[in-house]
Amino acid sequence: MPIRPYLAGQAFDPETIRDMSLALENVCEALGLTLRDDPATRLVAEKIIELTQRGVRDAATLRAMTLEEFKNR
């Protein structure tokens, strides 16, 4: 599932969007979430977007950092 629906008009280059989408898919899979527009998936997408805005661009790093964030909740 692409992350595009969660971007709310924010601009990222195509490669970054691809990595963000891959991270979203991987994190949702690891957390046992279904890829659909629901509150849990939205929270994951928002965390990935936040990390990307802070300069994290690698899909594997986005995945690891996002999973760490949700482990601590």
Backbone as JSON Lines, residues from 0, in Angstrom:
{"i":0,"aa":"M","n":[0.85,-1.18,0.0],"ca":[0.0,0.0,0.0],"c":[0.89,1.24,0.0]}
{"i":1,"aa":"P","n":[0.68,2.12,-0.93],"ca":[1.48,3.33,-0.96],"c":[1.13,4.26,0.2]}
{"i":2,"aa":"I","n":[2.11,5.05,0.58],"ca":[1.92,5.98,1.68],"c":[1.25,7.27,1.2]}
{"i":3,"aa":"R","n":[1.12,7.44,-0.1],"ca":[0.58,8.68,-0.67],"c":[-0.7,9.21,0.0]}
{"i":4,"aa":"P","n":[-1.69,8.36,0.31],"ca":[-2.92,8.9,0.91],"c":[-2.68,9.63,2.24]}
{"i":5,"aa":"Y","n":[-1.56,9.34,2.89],"ca":[-1.29,9.94,4.19],"c":[-0.4,11.18,4.11]}
{"i":6,"aa":"L","n":[0.07,11.51,2.94],"ca":[1.01,12.63,2.79],"c":[0.37,14.0,2.91]}
{"i":7,"aa":"A","n":[-0.91,14.12,2.72],"ca":[-1.63,15.39,2.86],"c":[-0.94,16.54,2.13]}
{"i":8,"aa":"G","n":[-0.6,16.29,0.87],"ca":[-0.04,17.36,0.05],"c":[1.44,17.61,0.26]}
{"i":9,"aa":"Q","n":[2.09,16.87,1.15],"ca":[3.53,17.06,1.37],"c":[4.29,16.49,0.18]}
{"i":10,"aa":"A","n":[5.34,17.17,-0.21],"ca":[6.1,16.77,-1.39],"c":[7.38,16.02,-1.0]}
{"i":11,"aa":"F","n":[7.54,14.86,-1.56],"ca":[8.76,14.07,-1.42],"c":[9.09,13.54,-2.81]}
{"i":12,"aa":"D","n":[10.38,13.27,-3.06],"ca":[10.75,12.73,-4.37],"c":[10.27,11.28,-4.48]}
{"i":13,"aa":"P","n":[10.12,10.79,-5.71],"ca":[9.56,9.45,-5.93],"c":[10.32,8.34,-5.2]}
{"i":14,"aa":"E","n":[11.64,8.41,-5.15],"ca":[12.42,7.38,-4.47],"c":[12.12,7.38,-2.96]}
{"i":15,"aa":"T","n":[11.99,8.55,-2.38],"ca":[11.67,8.65,-0.95],"c":[10.28,8.1,-0.68]}
{"i":16,"aa":"I","n":[9.33,8.41,-1.54],"ca":[7.97,7.88,-1.37],"c":[7.98,6.36,-1.48]}
{"i":17,"aa":"R","n":[8.78,5.83,-2.38],"ca":[8.9,4.37,-2.53],"c":[9.44,3.75,-1.23]}
{"i":18,"aa":"D","n":[10.49,4.36,-0.66],"ca":[11.07,3.85,0.58],"c":[10.09,3.99,1.74]}
{"i":19,"aa":"M","n":[9.35,5.08,1.79],"ca":[8.36,5.28,2.84],"c":[7.25,4.23,2.72]}
{"i":20,"aa":"S","n":[6.82,3.96,1.5],"ca":[5.76,2.96,1.28],"c":[6.24,1.57,1.68]}
{"i":21,"aa":"L","n":[7.49,1.25,1.34],"ca":[8.06,-0.04,1.71],"c":[8.14,-0.16,3.23]}
{"i":22,"aa":"A","n":[8.57,0.9,3.89],"ca":[8.64,0.9,5.35],"c":[7.25,0.71,5.95]}
{"i":23,"aa":"L","n":[6.25,1.39,5.4],"ca":[4.88,1.25,5.89],"c":[4.42,-0.2,5.78]}
{"i":24,"aa":"E","n":[4.64,-0.81,4.64],"ca":[4.25,-2.2,4.45],"c":[4.95,-3.12,5.44]}
{"i":25,"aa":"N","n":[6.26,-2.93,5.61],"ca":[7.05,-3.79,6.49],"c":[6.67,-3.62,7.95]}
{"i":26,"aa":"V","n":[6.45,-2.38,8.38],"ca":[6.09,-2.14,9.78],"c":[4.7,-2.73,10.06]}
{"i":27,"aa":"C","n":[3.77,-2.5,9.17],"ca":[2.42,-3.04,9.37],"c":[2.47,-4.57,9.44]}
{"i":28,"aa":"E","n":[3.25,-5.18,8.58],"ca":[3.38,-6.63,8.61],"c":[3.97,-7.09,9.94]}
{"i":29,"aa":"A","n":[5.02,-6.41,10.4],"ca":[5.66,-6.79,11.66],"c":[4.73,-6.61,12.85]}
{"i":30,"aa":"L","n":[3.85,-5.62,12.79],"ca":[2.92,-5.36,13.88],"c":[1.6,-6.13,13.74]}
{"i":31,"aa":"G","n":[1.46,-6.87,12.64],"ca":[0.24,-7.64,12.42],"c":[-0.95,-6.78,12.03]}
{"i":32,"aa":"L","n":[-0.66,-5.63,11.41],"ca":[-1.73,-4.73,10.97],"c":[-2.09,-4.99,9.52]}
{"i":33,"aa":"T","n":[-3.35,-4.83,9.19],"ca":[-3.8,-4.92,7.82],"c":[-3.57,-3.57,7.15]}
{"i":34,"aa":"L","n":[-3.07,-3.61,5.92],"ca":[-2.83,-2.37,5.19],"c":[-4.15,-1.81,4.68]}
{"i":35,"aa":"R","n":[-4.74,-0.94,5.49],"ca":[-5.97,-0.27,5.11],"c":[-6.02,1.05,5.86]}
{"i":36,"aa":"D","n":[-6.92,1.89,5.48],"ca":[-7.02,3.2,6.13],"c":[-7.79,3.05,7.44]}
{"i":37,"aa":"D","n":[-7.04,2.84,8.51],"ca":[-7.64,2.78,9.84],"c":[-6.71,3.54,10.8]}
{"i":38,"aa":"P","n":[-7.14,3.78,12.02],"ca":[-6.33,4.59,12.94],"c":[-4.93,4.04,13.21]}
{"i":39,"aa":"A","n":[-4.8,2.73,13.34],"ca":[-3.49,2.14,13.63],"c":[-2.53,2.33,12.46]}
{"i":40,"aa":"T","n":[-2.99,2.04,11.26],"ca":[-2.15,2.22,10.07],"c":[-1.81,3.7,9.89]}
{"i":41,"aa":"R","n":[-2.75,4.56,10.16],"ca":[-2.51,6.0,10.06],"c":[-1.41,6.44,11.03]}
{"i":42,"aa":"L","n":[-1.4,5.91,12.26],"ca":[-0.35,6.25,13.23],"c":[1.02,5.81,12.73]}
{"i":43,"aa":"V","n":[1.09,4.63,12.16],"ca":[2.35,4.14,11.6],"c":[2.81,5.06,10.47]}
{"i":44,"aa":"A","n":[1.9,5.4,9.56],"ca":[2.24,6.28,8.44],"c":[2.71,7.64,8.94]}
{"i":45,"aa":"E","n":[2.04,8.18,9.94],"ca":[2.42,9.5,10.48],"c":[3.81,9.46,11.08]}
{"i":46,"aa":"K","n":[4.17,8.38,11.76],"ca":[5.51,8.25,12.35],"c":[6.55,8.17,11.24]}
{"i":47,"aa":"I","n":[6.28,7.41,10.19],"ca":[7.21,7.3,9.06],"c":[7.39,8.65,8.39]}
{"i":48,"aa":"I","n":[6.32,9.38,8.2],"ca":[6.4,10.71,7.6],"c":[7.22,11.64,8.49]}
{"i":49,"aa":"E","n":[6.97,11.6,9.79],"ca":[7.72,12.44,10.73],"c":[9.22,12.14,10.66]}
{"i":50,"aa":"L","n":[9.57,10.86,10.67],"ca":[10.98,10.49,10.59],"c":[11.61,10.95,9.28]}
{"i":51,"aa":"T","n":[10.86,10.83,8.19],"ca":[11.36,11.26,6.89],"c":[11.58,12.77,6.88]}
{"i":52,"aa":"Q","n":[10.68,13.51,7.46],"ca":[10.84,14.96,7.55],"c":[12.08,15.34,8.37]}
{"i":53,"aa":"R","n":[12.45,14.49,9.3],"ca":[13.63,14.73,10.12],"c":[14.91,14.27,9.43]}
{"i":54,"aa":"G","n":[14.79,13.7,8.21],"ca":[15.96,13.36,7.43],"c":[16.24,11.89,7.25]}
{"i":55,"aa":"V","n":[15.45,11.01,7.87],"ca":[15.64,9.58,7.7],"c":[15.01,9.18,6.37]}
{"i":56,"aa":"R","n":[15.8,8.61,5.46],"ca":[15.28,8.32,4.13],"c":[15.37,6.85,3.74]}
{"i":57,"aa":"D","n":[16.14,6.06,4.44],"ca":[16.35,4.66,4.11],"c":[15.2,3.81,4.64]}
{"i":58,"aa":"A","n":[14.64,2.94,3.79],"ca":[13.48,2.13,4.17],"c":[13.77,1.26,5.39]}
{"i":59,"aa":"A","n":[14.95,0.64,5.44],"ca":[15.28,-0.24,6.56],"c":[15.39,0.56,7.86]}
{"i":60,"aa":"T","n":[15.97,1.74,7.79],"ca":[16.1,2.58,8.99],"c":[14.74,3.1,9.42]}
{"i":61,"aa":"L","n":[13.92,3.51,8.46],"ca":[12.56,3.95,8.78],"c":[11.8,2.83,9.48]}
{"i":62,"aa":"R","n":[11.93,1.63,8.96],"ca":[11.25,0.47,9.56],"c":[11.72,0.26,10.99]}
{"i":63,"aa":"A","n":[13.03,0.21,11.19],"ca":[13.59,-0.07,12.51],"c":[13.2,1.01,13.52]}
{"i":64,"aa":"M","n":[13.3,2.26,13.12],"ca":[12.99,3.35,14.04],"c":[11.5,3.4,14.37]}
{"i":65,"aa":"T","n":[10.66,3.12,13.39],"ca":[9.21,3.11,13.61],"c":[8.82,1.96,14.53]}
{"i":66,"aa":"L","n":[9.37,0.79,14.29],"ca":[9.08,-0.35,15.16],"c":[9.54,-0.08,16.58]}
{"i":67,"aa":"E","n":[10.69,0.54,16.73],"ca":[11.2,0.88,18.07],"c":[10.25,1.82,18.78]}
{"i":68,"aa":"E","n":[9.73,2.78,18.05],"ca":[8.79,3.75,18.62],"c":[7.53,3.05,19.14]}
{"i":69,"aa":"F","n":[7.0,2.12,18.37],"ca":[5.77,1.46,18.77],"c":[6.0,0.38,19.82]}
{"i":70,"aa":"K","n":[7.23,-0.11,19.93],"ca":[7.57,-1.05,20.98],"c":[7.54,-0.37,22.34]}
{"i":71,"aa":"N","n":[7.88,0.92,22.34],"ca":[7.96,1.68,23.58],"c":[6.62,2.23,24.02]}
{"i":72,"aa":"R","n":[5.56,1.96,23.32],"ca":[4.24,2.51,23.68],"c":[3.47,1.54,24.53]}
